[in-house]
Amino acid sequence: MRLRAIERDDLPLAVQYLNDPDVLTYFGQLAPFSLQDEEEWYERMRHDNNVVNFAIEVDGRYVGGCGLINLDHVHRRAEIGIFVGDKTYWGRGIGSEAMRLVIDYGFDYLNLHRIYLRVFAENARAIHVYEGLGFQHEGRFRDAEWRHGRWLDMLYMSVLEPEWRLRSADKGVADDG
Ligand SMILES: CC(C)(COP(=O)(O)OP(=O)(O)OC[C@H]1O[C@@H](n2cnc3c(N)ncnc32)[C@H](O)[C@@H]1OP(=O)(O)O)[C@@H](O)C(=O)NCCC(=O)NCCS
């Protein structure tokens, strides 16, 4: 697995992923999403200094995206987001590894202090990944979004740079031992 820049050639697959109801259950916008929408997003994203997005590539195939948005260089914080759009790749550790690399990037190269995220309270798989990476629960916005004909709560989670460094150091020791 590697992270790389999103290329224009990735966009048709991205559109396929972002129209898949299983991918969208707890992610993105539930509205028809065209190639033109994706191309417009791509152009906006390329010129937005407050966003860093990566393509997730496995065995040469573009399978999803992971990145930082709402970058704030004064308060040294950003929001992280991820989707593995090709469902056949779920459960193989790719989401966790992509998140780990983007968090390292945020702390090591963007000098961030805090990386936070929002996740629907029902998105058990994603929450499991985030907890496994050391994200702390910060709060619950009740009835935050109307989706699937009902209100869903939204959880807020974050990891701070010192916590991340401590975990990475501990993990290094555990891996060595
Ligand atoms: C959430 C997502 C990024 C996870 O990616 P992934 O590559 O499947 O994640 P991983 O394989 O690294 O880890 C999945 C973990 O969830 C666990 N898991 C799977 N289903 C689960 C469930 N229903 N409840 C709890 N844990 C679950 C797996 O056992 C695995 O944990 P483990 O490594 O301890 O065994 C991916 O499923 C996805 O893109 N979903 C759709 C978009 C989305 O919801 N994005 C997040 C929005 S906040």
The ligand as a Gaussian input file, in Angstrom:
#p B3LYP/6-31G(d) Opt

LIG

0 1
 C      -13.810000       2.669000       7.604000
 C      -12.795000       2.188000       6.571000
 C      -11.908000       3.327000       6.131000
 C      -11.930000       1.109000       7.230000
 O      -10.976000       0.663000       6.297000
 P      -10.430000      -0.839000       6.334000
 O       -9.326000      -0.931000       5.341000
 O      -11.551000      -1.792000       6.206000
 O       -9.863000      -0.884000       7.826000
 P       -8.862000      -1.938000       8.465000
 O       -8.858000      -3.201000       7.662000
 O       -7.566000      -1.269000       8.707000
 O       -9.519000      -2.172000       9.896000
 C      -10.846000      -2.575000      10.020000
 C      -11.044000      -2.984000      11.483000
 O      -12.431000      -2.906000      11.791000
 C      -12.852000      -4.130000      12.343000
 N      -14.260000      -4.253000      12.012000
 C      -14.832000      -4.637000      10.857000
 N      -16.181000      -4.561000      10.964000
 C      -16.443000      -4.122000      12.211000
 C      -17.637000      -3.840000      12.931000
 N      -18.834000      -3.995000      12.361000
 N      -17.528000      -3.394000      14.209000
 C      -16.336000      -3.218000      14.800000
 N      -15.153000      -3.467000      14.149000
 C      -15.227000      -3.912000      12.884000
 C      -11.932000      -5.164000      11.703000
 O      -11.893000      -6.347000      12.467000
 C      -10.610000      -4.420000      11.740000
 O      -10.072000      -4.414000      13.033000
 P       -8.714000      -5.212000      13.423000
 O       -7.633000      -4.641000      12.553000
 O       -8.518000      -4.920000      14.865000
 O       -9.006000      -6.648000      13.115000
 C      -13.522000       1.549000       5.343000
 O      -14.342000       0.502000       5.794000
 C      -14.342000       2.549000       4.551000
 O      -13.804000       3.238000       3.726000
 N      -15.681000       2.615000       4.790000
 C      -16.569000       3.467000       4.006000
 C      -16.275000       4.955000       4.165000
 C      -16.250000       5.372000       5.631000
 O      -17.123000       5.029000       6.404000
 N      -15.233000       6.161000       5.981000
 C      -15.073000       6.679000       7.331000
 C      -15.942000       7.873000       7.525000
 S      -15.710000       8.616000       9.133000

